[in-house]
Amino acid sequence: MRATHLILGAIALLALPLIVLAVVYAVQKDDFDVNATGPSIDSGARIEIERLRQQMEALQGQVAALQEQVQRLEARPLASVPQGDSFGTQQDNGFVPDGDNAIADAYAQVVLIANRRNVNKGINVAGSRWLEQFLGRPRENLSDKCEPMTNPKLKSMLVVANVGPIRVSMLQPAVDSITRVFEKVKATDPDLYARINTAGSLCVRQIRGTQGRTSTHSFGLAVDLNIDGKLDTLGDGKTQLGLTILADFFNEEGWAWGAAWGREDSMHFEVSKQMLEQWRKEGKI
């Protein structure tokens, strides 16, 4: 019975921080949903929530293991309960090891996109027809394959450049803009910055499944991003945690996020209509 009492005491000790973690988790979540005011708060809150969740799961595993030991001990005849070092051995075997710190891979974790249809609130998306009227057609004949840009005015603004962690081929104002985004990411969240990768930027082609409708990539105004080179699954309503954090920085700069599309494309970030109109006023395009 002494062993049982000791195990029950251990369960109580483990349950206490579990309750505290649950309260902190709820508070953190409320703070994130209501009081977050910028990209740095969003990033810290998301990572802290994941950390607390994993700690809670580890403690739950330990409590469950100890409860199982109590049940086994209580089911035995009193005379068969081992004395001395036996209890210590039982206690050691009952704990569930945490293993590697999974939070190190938090940025690449796939999560649901909360309220995804409203993530571009306040930002107007420039559709393909509007872009052609505003900038001209990047290439007269389009196919499903990426081909060179032939529009002389657009081509004169096209540059290939390193923009922080990636290399892109985009119009000069877009390069300047995305460089500012990544500078803020690096200053605020260097760990995330180091893991940003790209699936491409310029690609002069028609939107697949259409006849001659230009993709935003055709104008050098969009980029596809991912974490650790792992591509997002198109249209599943989920994305990598790191991309949800990046979306805050792009939104602040005036870029639209493809997570809001009818067919979710959360790797995709593009220059908004407002930005293009502002660049026109400033003589940049």
N, C-alpha and C positions, 0 to 999 in steps of 0.2 A: 504493500500500500504506500510505503514511503516513496518508492519509485514513481508510482502513479501521481502522488501529490507533487513531486518535483516536476514531472512532465506538464501537469496542469498549470503549475506556476510559470513554466517556460512559455506555454501557450498564451497565458495572460500577458506576459512581458512582450511577446511578439505581437499580440493583437493590439496593444496600446499604440505602438508606432504606426500600425496599419490604419487605425482609426484617425490618427493625426494626419497621415499622408492623404487619406481620403478627403479630409476637411481642406487641407492645403490644395489638393488637386481641384476641388470644387471652387475654391477662392481664385486660384490661378486661372481657371477656365472662365469664371465670371469676369475677371480683370481683362482677359484677352478679348472677350466678346464685346465688353461695354466700354472699357477705358483705354484700349490700345489706341495710340495716336500716331504711330509712325512705323516704318519698316523695322527699326531696331527692336521696338517693343514686340512686334509680331513675331520676329525671329526668336527672341529669347523666350517668349511665352510658349511657342510651339515646342521648342526643344525641352523646356522645363516640364511641360505637360507629359511629353513622352518619357522623360526620366522618372517622374513620379509614378506614371502608369507601370513602368517596368519594375520599380521598387515594390509597388503594391502587389504585383503578380508574384515576385520572388517571396515576399512575406506570406502570401496566401499559400504558396507551395510548402513553406516550412511549417505553417500552422496545420495544414492538412496532414503532413507526415507525422507530426507529433500526436495529432488526434488519433491517427491510425495505430500508433504505438500504445496509446492509452487503451484503446479497444482490445488490442492483442493481450496486453497485460491483465486487464480485468477478466478476460475470458479464460485465463489459465488458473489452475488450482493454486491456492496460496503457497503451498510447499514448493511449487515449481518455479516461483519467481526468483531469478538469479540475484545473488548478493555481490557486493564488492564492485570489482571493475566491470562486471557484466553490464550494469546499467549505463556506465560511461560509454561502452561500445555501442549499445543500442541507440544512445542519444546521438552519437556521431554519425551512425548510419542513417538516421532519420532525416538529416538536413539535406535540402536540395541545393546543390551548388549553383551559383549564379552564372558561371561560365564567363565568356568574353563579354565585355561591355558593348551591348548591341547599340547603345546610343551613338557610338562612333559612326554607324551607318545610317543615322536618322535622316540625313538629307536625301538619301536615295530611296527611303521607304515610300511605298505607294499608299496614298490616302485618298479618301473621298474629297471632292471639291465642294466645299460648303457654299450654298447659294450661288452656284456657278453662273447662272444666267444673268446675274447682276454684278459680276466682278468688274465690268467695264462701265459702271454707273458714272455718268457725267462725261464719258468719252464717246465721240462719234466715230464710227468705223467708215473708212473710205472704201466703197465698193469698187469693183472692177470697171464699171461704166463711168463712174465719177472720175476715177484715176485716169482713164483714157482721155476724157474730156479735159481734165486739168493739166495732164502732163504729156499727152500724146501716147500713141501706141508704141511700146518698146520694140516691137518687131512686127512687120506686116503679116507674116504667116507664122502661125503657132502650131505646134504639135504637142504630143504628150511627153516629149523629151526636152531636156534643157538645151537651149541653143544660144548663140551669141546675141547680145543686144545690138540693134542696128539703128535705132533712133539717135541721130547725131547729137541732139541737145542733151538727152539723158546720158548717152555714152560719155560725153565730155565731163559729166559730174561723177562718173563711176570711178571708185577707187578700191584698191585692195589694201587692207590695213590690219595690223594687230590692234585689237581693242581689248585691252586687259588680258583675260585668260584665253581668248580665242582669236581666230583670224577670219575676217569677213570680206565679202565683195559687195559693197553697197554704195548708194549715193553719198556724197561728201557730208551733207547735213545730217544724214542718218548715222554716219560713222561718228561724227562729233557728239551726237546725242547719246548713242549707246556707250561711248567712252565715258561720258559723265555718269551714266547708270552704274557701270562697273567700278568706277572710282568710289562711288558711295557704298557699293556692296563691299568692296575691299576694306574700306575704313570701318564699316559697321560690323561685318561678319566675314573675316578673312578665311575662316575654315570653309564656309560655303563658296567663297570666291575661288578657292584653290581647286574645287571639284566641278566647276562649271565646264561643260563641253558643248559642242555644237553639231547639228546634223545638216548644216548648210544655210546659206543666205540667198545669194542671187541664183535664180533659175528661171530663165525666160521660156515659159511654156504656158499652155492653156490649163485651166483647172481640169483635172482628170474627170472624165464623165461628161464634159461639156464640149461644145463646138466653138472654139475661138474666144472663150471667156478667159481673160488674163488673170493669172494668179498675182497676188501682191508681191510675191517673190520676184516676179518678172520685172518689177520696177526698181529693184534694189532697196526696198523699203521694209523688208521682213527678215527675220532670222528664226531658226528652230534651235532650241536649247534643250539640254538634258543634264542630268547629274551623273558623273562617272561613266559617261558614254552609254548609258542604258536608255534605250528609246522608249518613249511612252506609247502605250496601246491606244490607238485612235478610237474615239467614240465610246469609251467605257465609263466616262464620268469620273475617272480617277486620275491622279497624277503623282509625281514625286513631291515629297514634302518640300524639298529645296526649291522647286518651281513655284510653289505657292508663296514662298518668301520672296523670290525674285520678282514675282508679279507685282508686289507692292512697290518695289523700286521703279519698275517700268511704268506703272500707273502714275506715279508721282512725276515722271518725266513726260507723260502724255502719250504713252504707247498703249495699244489695245492688246488684250490677251485672248488667244484662241480657245481658251477653256470655256468661253461663253457661247461659242458657235453652237448651232443646232446639233451638228456632229462634232462633239468636243475634240479640240486639237490643242492640248495644253502645252505642247512644245513650242507653239507658234506665238511670236510676238511681232507686232507690226506698228508702224507709225500711224497715228490717228489723223483724221481729217483736220482737226483743229491745228495740229502741228504743221501740216502741209500748208494750210492757209496762212499761218503765222510766218513760215519760211518764205512764202511768196511776198508777203508784205515787207519782209526784211531783205528781199532781193537775193535770197540764197538759192532759189530754184526758179 
